[in-house]
């Protein structure tokens, strides 16, 4: 499975990982995970998970936005990585989808 890592940080008190990939049902999935003592101080638990799930018909909107051939998953992952890499990837990606009327399901758990 091809993945695009948008952000990764590992220190003694925290580990942060944010990745994008396609599921076996062609959904675009944003998978974010923070773990460590720093997270426990903020959320009261040692881990915090956050995701976006986009259905294939919503993913299709990205191909036009980024001038990609329809179905070019590798190209799309690359374009999204170029635009949304960094510690604020989850927030920025959500804002971008809202601004472009792209529907998604968000989930977070701590």
Secondary structure, 3 states (H helix, E strand, C coil): CCEEEEEEEEECCEEEEEEEEECCCCCEEEEEEEECHHHHHHHCCCEEEEEEEECHHHHHHHHHHCCCCCCCHHHHHHHHHHHHCCCCHHHHHHHHHHHCCCCCEEEEEC
